[in-house]
Amino acid sequence: YEGGAFTTKPIVFAGSKLSINMATSAAGSIWVEIQEADGTPIPGFTRADADELIGDFIARNVTWKESADVSALAGKPIRLHFDMKDADVYAIQFGN
């Protein structure tokens, strides 16, 4: 319940949106930051820009300042950093 975080290894993706299979408690939440391969937060996709994700979804689009568009980062190595509190992430997927 205190929360935790994890960061992926560098990945290269195709697509314009990131969706996650996730579940949180009523008091839980998830925030996703996109980072350069070296771990530097990418402007526009930082933790501060991330919209809080709450609920139970098979495929929930991740958004930053209410925008889900990640197409500008497609084809480049990035890392995903997840900050979570009383939450589970089961899968991630990039698509259109």
MMTF fields as JSON, N, C-alpha, C and O atoms, coordinates in Angstrom:
{
  "mmtfVersion": "1.0.0",
  "mmtfProducer": "UNKNOWN",
  "numBonds": 383,
  "numAtoms": 384,
  "numGroups": 96,
  "numChains": 1,
  "numModels": 1,
  "chainsPerModel": [1],
  "groupsPerChain": [96],
  "chainIdList": ["A"],
  "bondAtomList": [4, 2, 8, 6, 12, 10, 16, 14, 20, 18, 24, 22, 28, 26, 32, 30, 36, 34, 40, 38, 44, 42, 48, 46, 52, 50, 56, 54, 60, 58, 64, 62, 68, 66, 72, 70, 76, 74, 80, 78, 84, 82, 88, 86, 92, 90, 96, 94, 100, 98, 104, 102, 108, 106, 112, 110, 116, 114, 120, 118, 124, 122, 128, 126, 132, 130, 136, 134, 140, 138, 144, 142, 148, 146, 152, 150, 156, 154, 160, 158, 164, 162, 168, 166, 172, 170, 176, 174, 180, 178, 184, 182, 188, 186, 192, 190, 196, 194, 200, 198, 204, 202, 208, 206, 212, 210, 216, 214, 220, 218, 224, 222, 228, 226, 232, 230, 236, 234, 240, 238, 244, 242, 248, 246, 252, 250, 256, 254, 260, 258, 264, 262, 268, 266, 272, 270, 276, 274, 280, 278, 284, 282, 288, 286, 292, 290, 296, 294, 300, 298, 304, 302, 308, 306, 312, 310, 316, 314, 320, 318, 324, 322, 328, 326, 332, 330, 336, 334, 340, 338, 344, 342, 348, 346, 352, 350, 356, 354, 360, 358, 364, 362, 368, 366, 372, 370, 376, 374, 380, 378],
  "bondOrderList": [1, 1, 1, 1, 1, 1, 1, 1, 1, 1, 1, 1, 1, 1, 1, 1, 1, 1, 1, 1, 1, 1, 1, 1, 1, 1, 1, 1, 1, 1, 1, 1, 1, 1, 1, 1, 1, 1, 1, 1, 1, 1, 1, 1, 1, 1, 1, 1, 1, 1, 1, 1, 1, 1, 1, 1, 1, 1, 1, 1, 1, 1, 1, 1, 1, 1, 1, 1, 1, 1, 1, 1, 1, 1, 1, 1, 1, 1, 1, 1, 1, 1, 1, 1, 1, 1, 1, 1, 1, 1, 1, 1, 1, 1, 1],
  "groupList": [{"groupName": "TYR", "atomNameList": ["N", "CA", "C", "O"], "elementList": ["N", "C", "C", "O"], "formalChargeList": [0, 0, 0, 0], "bondAtomList": [1, 0, 2, 1, 3, 2], "bondOrderList": [1, 1, 2], "singleLetterCode": "Y", "chemCompType": "L-PEPTIDE LINKING"}, {"groupName": "GLU", "atomNameList": ["N", "CA", "C", "O"], "elementList": ["N", "C", "C", "O"], "formalChargeList": [0, 0, 0, 0], "bondAtomList": [1, 0, 2, 1, 3, 2], "bondOrderList": [1, 1, 2], "singleLetterCode": "E", "chemCompType": "L-PEPTIDE LINKING"}, {"groupName": "GLY", "atomNameList": ["N", "CA", "C", "O"], "elementList": ["N", "C", "C", "O"], "formalChargeList": [0, 0, 0, 0], "bondAtomList": [1, 0, 2, 1, 3, 2], "bondOrderList": [1, 1, 2], "singleLetterCode": "G", "chemCompType": "PEPTIDE LINKING"}, {"groupName": "ALA", "atomNameList": ["N", "CA", "C", "O"], "elementList": ["N", "C", "C", "O"], "formalChargeList": [0, 0, 0, 0], "bondAtomList": [1, 0, 2, 1, 3, 2], "bondOrderList": [1, 1, 2], "singleLetterCode": "A", "chemCompType": "L-PEPTIDE LINKING"}, {"groupName": "PHE", "atomNameList": ["N", "CA", "C", "O"], "elementList": ["N", "C", "C", "O"], "formalChargeList": [0, 0, 0, 0], "bondAtomList": [1, 0, 2, 1, 3, 2], "bondOrderList": [1, 1, 2], "singleLetterCode": "F", "chemCompType": "L-PEPTIDE LINKING"}, {"groupName": "THR", "atomNameList": ["N", "CA", "C", "O"], "elementList": ["N", "C", "C", "O"], "formalChargeList": [0, 0, 0, 0], "bondAtomList": [1, 0, 2, 1, 3, 2], "bondOrderList": [1, 1, 2], "singleLetterCode": "T", "chemCompType": "L-PEPTIDE LINKING"}, {"groupName": "LYS", "atomNameList": ["N", "CA", "C", "O"], "elementList": ["N", "C", "C", "O"], "formalChargeList": [0, 0, 0, 0], "bondAtomList": [1, 0, 2, 1, 3, 2], "bondOrderList": [1, 1, 2], "singleLetterCode": "K", "chemCompType": "L-PEPTIDE LINKING"}, {"groupName": "PRO", "atomNameList": ["N", "CA", "C", "O"], "elementList": ["N", "C", "C", "O"], "formalChargeList": [0, 0, 0, 0], "bondAtomList": [1, 0, 2, 1, 3, 2], "bondOrderList": [1, 1, 2], "singleLetterCode": "P", "chemCompType": "L-PEPTIDE LINKING"}, {"groupName": "ILE", "atomNameList": ["N", "CA", "C", "O"], "elementList": ["N", "C", "C", "O"], "formalChargeList": [0, 0, 0, 0], "bondAtomList": [1, 0, 2, 1, 3, 2], "bondOrderList": [1, 1, 2], "singleLetterCode": "I", "chemCompType": "L-PEPTIDE LINKING"}, {"groupName": "VAL", "atomNameList": ["N", "CA", "C", "O"], "elementList": ["N", "C", "C", "O"], "formalChargeList": [0, 0, 0, 0], "bondAtomList": [1, 0, 2, 1, 3, 2], "bondOrderList": [1, 1, 2], "singleLetterCode": "V", "chemCompType": "L-PEPTIDE LINKING"}, {"groupName": "SER", "atomNameList": ["N", "CA", "C", "O"], "elementList": ["N", "C", "C", "O"], "formalChargeList": [0, 0, 0, 0], "bondAtomList": [1, 0, 2, 1, 3, 2], "bondOrderList": [1, 1, 2], "singleLetterCode": "S", "chemCompType": "L-PEPTIDE LINKING"}, {"groupName": "LEU", "atomNameList": ["N", "CA", "C", "O"], "elementList": ["N", "C", "C", "O"], "formalChargeList": [0, 0, 0, 0], "bondAtomList": [1, 0, 2, 1, 3, 2], "bondOrderList": [1, 1, 2], "singleLetterCode": "L", "chemCompType": "L-PEPTIDE LINKING"}, {"groupName": "ASN", "atomNameList": ["N", "CA", "C", "O"], "elementList": ["N", "C", "C", "O"], "formalChargeList": [0, 0, 0, 0], "bondAtomList": [1, 0, 2, 1, 3, 2], "bondOrderList": [1, 1, 2], "singleLetterCode": "N", "chemCompType": "L-PEPTIDE LINKING"}, {"groupName": "MET", "atomNameList": ["N", "CA", "C", "O"], "elementList": ["N", "C", "C", "O"], "formalChargeList": [0, 0, 0, 0], "bondAtomList": [1, 0, 2, 1, 3, 2], "bondOrderList": [1, 1, 2], "singleLetterCode": "M", "chemCompType": "L-PEPTIDE LINKING"}, {"groupName": "TRP", "atomNameList": ["N", "CA", "C", "O"], "elementList": ["N", "C", "C", "O"], "formalChargeList": [0, 0, 0, 0], "bondAtomList": [1, 0, 2, 1, 3, 2], "bondOrderList": [1, 1, 2], "singleLetterCode": "W", "chemCompType": "L-PEPTIDE LINKING"}, {"groupName": "GLN", "atomNameList": ["N", "CA", "C", "O"], "elementList": ["N", "C", "C", "O"], "formalChargeList": [0, 0, 0, 0], "bondAtomList": [1, 0, 2, 1, 3, 2], "bondOrderList": [1, 1, 2], "singleLetterCode": "Q", "chemCompType": "L-PEPTIDE LINKING"}, {"groupName": "ASP", "atomNameList": ["N", "CA", "C", "O"], "elementList": ["N", "C", "C", "O"], "formalChargeList": [0, 0, 0, 0], "bondAtomList": [1, 0, 2, 1, 3, 2], "bondOrderList": [1, 1, 2], "singleLetterCode": "D", "chemCompType": "L-PEPTIDE LINKING"}, {"groupName": "ARG", "atomNameList": ["N", "CA", "C", "O"], "elementList": ["N", "C", "C", "O"], "formalChargeList": [0, 0, 0, 0], "bondAtomList": [1, 0, 2, 1, 3, 2], "bondOrderList": [1, 1, 2], "singleLetterCode": "R", "chemCompType": "L-PEPTIDE LINKING"}, {"groupName": "HIS", "atomNameList": ["N", "CA", "C", "O"], "elementList": ["N", "C", "C", "O"], "formalChargeList": [0, 0, 0, 0], "bondAtomList": [1, 0, 2, 1, 3, 2], "bondOrderList": [1, 1, 2], "singleLetterCode": "H", "chemCompType": "L-PEPTIDE LINKING"}],
  "groupTypeList": [0, 1, 2, 2, 3, 4, 5, 5, 6, 7, 8, 9, 4, 3, 2, 10, 6, 11, 10, 8, 12, 13, 3, 5, 10, 3, 3, 2, 10, 8, 14, 9, 1, 8, 15, 1, 3, 16, 2, 5, 7, 8, 7, 2, 4, 5, 17, 3, 16, 3, 16, 1, 11, 8, 2, 16, 4, 8, 3, 17, 12, 9, 5, 14, 6, 1, 10, 3, 16, 9, 10, 3, 11, 3, 2, 6, 7, 8, 17, 11, 18, 4, 16, 13, 6, 16, 3, 16, 9, 0, 3, 8, 15, 4, 2, 12],
  "groupIdList": [1, 2, 3, 4, 5, 6, 7, 8, 9, 10, 11, 12, 13, 14, 15, 16, 17, 18, 19, 20, 21, 22, 23, 24, 25, 26, 27, 28, 29, 30, 31, 32, 33, 34, 35, 36, 37, 38, 39, 40, 41, 42, 43, 44, 45, 46, 47, 48, 49, 50, 51, 52, 53, 54, 55, 56, 57, 58, 59, 60, 61, 62, 63, 64, 65, 66, 67, 68, 69, 70, 71, 72, 73, 74, 75, 76, 77, 78, 79, 80, 81, 82, 83, 84, 85, 86, 87, 88, 89, 90, 91, 92, 93, 94, 95, 96],
  "secStructList": [7, 7, 7, 3, 3, 3, 3, 7, 7, 7, 5, 7, 7, 7, 1, 1, 3, 3, 3, 3, 3, 3, 3, 3, 3, 3, 3, 3, 3, 3, 3, 3, 3, 3, 3, 3, 6, 6, 1, 7, 5, 7, 6, 6, 1, 1, 6, 6, 6, 5, 7, 7, 5, 7, 1, 3, 3, 3, 3, 3, 3, 7, 7, 5, 6, 6, 5, 7, 7, 7, 4, 4, 4, 6, 6, 1, 7, 3, 3, 3, 3, 3, 3, 3, 3, 3, 3, 3, 3, 3, 3, 3, 3, 3, 3, 7],
  "xCoordList": [0.81, 0.0, 0.857, 0.406, 2.07, 2.96, 3.38, 3.807, 3.271, 3.626, 4.968, 5.729, 5.235, 6.473, 6.639, 5.807, 7.719, 8.017, 8.815, 9.487, 8.729, 9.608, 9.856, 9.051, 10.976, 11.37, 11.735, 12.435, 11.258, 11.573, 12.998, 13.626, 13.492, 14.719, 14.412, 13.24, 15.424, 15.137, 14.361, 14.689, 13.33, 12.514, 12.32, 12.387, 12.081, 11.747, 10.365, 10.121, 9.464, 8.092, 7.635, 8.259, 6.533, 5.826, 4.408, 3.868, 3.813, 2.443, 2.332, 3.31, 1.105, 0.856, 0.272, 0.101, -0.037, -0.621, -0.048, 0.314, 0.024, 0.419, -0.816, -1.473, -1.134, -2.236, -1.711, -0.765, -2.348, -1.933, -3.14, -4.251, -2.891, -3.861, -3.517, -2.413, -4.462, -4.142, -5.321, -6.468, -5.02, -6.052, -5.497, -4.342, -6.342, -5.982, -7.125, -8.253, -6.821, -7.88, -8.51, -8.073, -9.532, -10.159, -9.166, -9.271, -8.214, -7.217, -5.921, -5.0, -5.842, -4.616, -4.539, -5.522, -3.354, -3.154, -1.859, -0.979, -1.779, -0.589, -0.281, -1.187, 1.009, 1.484, 2.603, 3.398, 2.668, 3.692, 4.514, 3.973, 5.822, 6.756, 7.518, 7.895, 7.748, 8.598, 9.953, 10.054, 10.995, 12.362, 13.21, 12.91, 14.28, 15.305, 15.912, 15.694, 16.662, 17.286, 18.209, 18.422, 18.756, 19.653, 18.907, 19.538, 17.58, 16.79, 16.375, 15.703, 16.753, 16.361, 14.894, 14.521, 14.054, 12.655, 12.536, 13.279, 11.609, 11.387, 10.348, 9.249, 10.686, 9.722, 8.386, 8.346, 7.307, 5.969, 5.462, 4.263, 6.385, 6.029, 6.58, 6.768, 6.836, 7.401, 6.32, 5.133, 6.747, 5.811, 4.872, 3.689, 5.387, 4.564, 3.51, 2.444, 3.795, 2.847, 1.824, 0.762, 2.146, 1.318, -0.034, -0.133, -1.078, -2.403, -2.525, -2.07, -3.137, -3.315, -4.274, -5.327, -3.91, -4.742, -5.315, -4.577, -6.63, -7.332, -8.38, -9.058, -8.513, -9.572, -9.049, -7.902, -9.932, -9.649, -9.943, -11.102, -8.907, -9.056, -8.238, -7.123, -8.797, -8.046, -7.113, -5.98, -7.563, -6.741, -7.061, -8.011, -6.278, -6.469, -5.365, -4.188, -5.723, -4.71, -4.061, -4.744, -2.742, -1.982, -1.949, -1.755, -2.14, -2.146, -1.232, -0.961, -0.775, 0.026, -0.647, -0.778, -1.072, -1.836, -2.994, -3.249, -3.684, -4.874, -4.626, -5.576, -3.384, -3.056, -2.403, -1.503, -2.87, -2.317, -1.289, -0.725, -1.03, -0.176, 1.303, 1.895, 1.889, 3.324, 4.067, 5.212, 3.412, 3.987, 5.324, 6.141, 5.568, 6.849, 8.023, 9.169, 7.752, 8.817, 8.989, 9.918, 8.11, 8.162, 9.49, 10.0, 10.032, 11.279, 12.535, 13.648, 12.367, 13.507, 13.56, 12.511, 14.747, 14.819, 14.34, 14.81, 13.405, 12.856, 12.727, 12.829, 12.503, 12.169, 10.825, 10.503, 10.057, 8.825, 9.066, 9.549, 8.729, 8.865, 7.472, 6.734, 7.115, 5.8, 5.919, 6.7, 5.144, 4.963, 3.576, 2.594, 3.495, 2.227, 1.973, 2.898, 0.692, 0.276, -0.943, -1.962, -0.841, -1.922, -2.506, -3.706, -1.62, -2.001, -1.222, -0.176, -1.751, -1.093, -1.077, -2.056, 0.035, 0.133, 0.404, 1.383, -0.475, -0.357, 0.3, 0.994, 0.085, 0.637, 0.68, -0.098, 1.61, 1.675, 1.661, 2.13, 1.109, 1.059, 1.048, 0.313, 1.873, 1.834, 1.028, 1.136, 0.228, -0.578, -1.111, -0.67, -2.08, -2.681, -4.093, -4.736],
  "yCoordList": [-1.196, 0.0, 1.265, 2.316, 1.175, 2.339, 2.786, 3.927, 1.926, 2.287, 1.724, 1.214, 1.83, 1.328, 1.832, 2.579, 1.414, 1.859, 0.786, -0.036, 0.811, -0.021, 0.667, 1.48, 0.334, 0.907, -0.229, -1.165, -0.142, -1.173, -1.016, 0.026, -2.04, -1.935, -1.07, -0.862, -0.562, 0.215, -0.625, -1.784, -0.015, -0.676, 0.278, 1.497, -0.286, 0.482, 0.009, -1.195, 0.937, 0.569, 1.22, 2.156, 0.706, 1.307, 1.579, 0.824, 2.637, 2.958, 4.372, 5.117, 4.729, 6.093, 6.185, 7.286, 5.037, 5.047, 3.912, 2.856, 4.153, 3.134, 2.76, 3.627, 1.473, 1.031, -0.002, -0.736, -0.043, -0.99, -1.753, -1.229, -2.987, -3.809, -3.587, -3.915, -3.028, -2.559, -2.688, -2.833, -2.633, -2.584, -1.827, -2.01, -0.967, -0.275, -0.45, -0.763, -0.248, -0.17, 1.214, 2.033, 1.471, 2.792, 3.882, 5.022, 3.533, 4.497, 4.417, 5.2, 3.477, 3.272, 4.123, 4.742, 4.15, 4.906, 4.495, 3.87, 4.871, 4.607, 5.868, 6.526, 6.204, 7.272, 6.67, 5.872, 7.046, 6.519, 7.679, 8.659, 7.544, 8.509, 7.819, 6.655, 8.521, 7.988, 8.664, 9.886, 7.838, 8.323, 7.971, 7.039, 8.747, 8.387, 7.058, 6.629, 6.406, 5.125, 5.247, 4.271, 6.442, 6.639, 6.982, 7.182, 7.05, 7.324, 8.773, 9.096, 9.653, 11.06, 11.208, 10.741, 11.843, 12.042, 12.869, 13.831, 12.491, 13.195, 14.297, 14.015, 15.542, 16.634, 16.324, 15.85, 16.601, 16.311, 14.953, 14.683, 14.074, 12.722, 12.415, 11.252, 13.467, 13.292, 12.854, 12.834, 12.51, 12.151, 13.314, 13.105, 14.532, 15.719, 15.921, 16.475, 15.479, 15.6, 14.467, 14.594, 13.362, 12.148, 12.353, 12.965, 11.827, 11.817, 10.576, 9.494, 10.742, 9.645, 8.61, 8.961, 7.345, 6.243, 5.508, 5.074, 5.372, 4.706, 3.775, 4.136, 2.585, 1.679, 0.326, -0.037, -0.417, -1.777, -1.828, -1.755, -1.952, -1.897, -2.989, -3.292, -3.574, -4.517, -3.738, -4.164, -2.607, -1.79, -0.321, 0.218, 0.32, 1.743, 2.533, 2.257, 3.531, 4.387, 5.248, 5.84, 5.31, 6.16, 7.554, 7.693, 8.591, 9.961, 10.86, 10.618, 11.904, 12.958, 14.264, 14.573, 15.029, 16.265, 15.999, 16.774, 14.889, 14.459, 14.076, 13.984, 13.853, 13.401, 12.021, 11.786, 11.113, 9.759, 9.583, 8.497, 10.61, 10.495, 10.366, 11.291, 9.212, 8.986, 8.751, 8.301, 9.058, 8.759, 9.449, 8.936, 10.594, 11.298, 10.498, 10.754, 9.537, 8.737, 7.37, 6.634, 7.027, 5.718, 5.54, 6.464, 4.341, 4.008, 4.417, 4.157, 5.056, 5.489, 4.649, 4.261, 4.363, 3.613, 4.472, 5.593, 3.932, 4.625, 3.635, 2.423, 4.169, 3.368, 3.866, 5.047, 2.976, 3.35, 3.231, 2.205, 4.288, 4.274, 4.376, 5.321, 3.405, 3.34, 3.659, 3.029, 4.638, 4.91, 4.396, 4.758, 3.545, 2.888, 2.89, 2.847, 2.942, 2.812, 1.902, 2.208, 0.781, -0.191, -0.506, -0.369, -0.931, -1.141, -2.299, -2.7, -2.827, -3.889, -3.507, -2.969, -3.786, -3.666, -5.065, -5.703, -5.54, -6.903, -6.97, -7.939, -5.948, -5.953, -4.542, -3.679, -4.316, -3.037, -3.337, -4.389, -2.39, -2.585, -1.229, -0.321, -1.107, 0.064, -0.295, -1.409, 0.637, 0.395, 1.719, 2.798, 1.597, 2.8, 3.005, 3.966],
  "zCoordList": [0.0, 0.0, 0.0, -0.455, 0.498, 0.534, -0.858, -1.033, -1.832, -3.2, -3.605, -2.783, -4.877, -5.427, -6.844, -7.358, -7.462, -8.821, -9.539, -8.916, -10.856, -11.67, -12.998, -13.452, -13.613, -14.892, -15.836, -15.451, -17.071, -18.063, -18.567, -18.376, -19.197, -19.962, -21.186, -21.498, -21.885, -23.097, -24.111, -24.362, -24.682, -25.704, -26.876, -26.716, -28.051, -29.244, -29.667, -29.75, -29.934, -30.261, -31.557, -32.056, -32.092, -33.218, -32.736, -31.927, -33.222, -32.845, -32.33, -32.275, -31.949, -31.506, -30.099, -29.575, -29.478, -28.137, -27.302, -27.82, -26.002, -25.039, -24.24, -23.663, -24.203, -23.352, -22.371, -22.659, -21.199, -20.181, -19.644, -19.574, -19.272, -18.551, -17.089, -16.654, -16.319, -14.981, -14.033, -14.456, -12.749, -11.718, -10.526, -10.139, -9.941, -8.717, -7.716, -8.095, -6.457, -5.455, -5.574, -6.383, -4.77, -4.777, -4.369, -4.82, -3.526, -3.071, -3.874, -3.641, -4.82, -5.583, -6.828, -7.235, -7.436, -8.667, -9.356, -8.765, -10.634, -11.451, -12.245, -12.756, -12.347, -13.205, -14.058, -13.563, -15.327, -16.235, -16.788, -17.299, -16.673, -17.244, -18.362, -18.229, -19.457, -20.526, -20.425, -20.307, -20.474, -20.308, -21.526, -22.271, -21.705, -22.682, -22.243, -21.11, -23.111, -22.778, -21.565, -20.845, -21.338, -20.19, -18.893, -17.855, -18.944, -17.755, -17.573, -16.593, -18.488, -18.417, -18.833, -19.909, -18.01, -18.383, -19.672, -19.869, -20.533, -21.798, -21.56, -21.084, -21.886, -21.69, -22.375, -23.51, -21.661, -22.154, -21.72, -21.794, -21.258, -20.829, -19.434, -19.076, -18.65, -17.314, -16.325, -16.65, -15.132, -14.054, -13.771, -13.504, -13.827, -13.578, -14.671, -14.402, -15.897, -17.012, -17.031, -17.641, -16.363, -16.434, -15.768, -14.704, -16.416, -15.818, -14.935, -15.305, -13.778, -12.834, -13.409, -13.942, -13.302, -13.777, -12.577, -11.693, -12.55, -11.451, -12.051, -13.013, -11.487, -11.915, -12.341, -12.078, -13.012, -13.465, -14.963, -15.373, -15.769, -17.232, -17.905, -17.482, -18.95, -19.789, -20.702, -20.928, -21.23, -22.128, -21.871, -22.438, -21.025, -20.681, -21.34, -21.109, -22.173, -22.775, -21.701, -20.865, -21.734, -20.826, -21.454, -22.662, -20.619, -21.135, -20.309, -19.133, -20.983, -20.381, -20.768, -21.953, -19.775, -20.021, -20.982, -21.903, -20.746, -21.477, -22.933, -23.71, -23.314, -24.665, -24.6, -23.794, -25.461, -25.508, -26.622, -26.759, -27.416, -28.594, -28.219, -27.662, -28.53, -28.299, -29.618, -29.616, -30.743, -32.059, -32.303, -33.067, -31.679, -31.865, -31.314, -31.681, -30.44, -29.826, -30.491, -30.157, -31.422, -32.088, -32.816, -33.449, -32.713, -33.392, -32.634, -33.093, -31.475, -30.667, -29.39, -28.874, -28.872, -27.611, -26.438, -26.242, -25.67, -24.502, -23.345, -23.531, -22.168, -20.992, -20.472, -20.598, -19.897, -19.212, -17.717, -17.238, -16.981, -15.529, -14.925, -15.207, -14.096, -13.467, -11.983, -11.269, -11.517, -10.093, -9.748, -10.396, -8.719, -8.404, -6.906, -6.096, -6.562, -5.173, -5.149, -5.767, -4.435, -4.325, -5.705, -5.939, -6.605, -8.004, -8.609, -8.098, -9.707, -10.474, -11.944, -12.463, -12.616, -14.067, -14.59, -14.205, -15.475, -15.979, -17.354, -17.664, -18.179, -19.539, -20.084, -19.678, -21.021, -21.735, -23.217, -23.651, -24.013, -25.455, -26.152, -25.763, -27.185, -28.051, -29.289, -29.801, -29.768, -30.961, -31.495, -31.101, -32.411, -33.024, -32.586, -33.008]
}
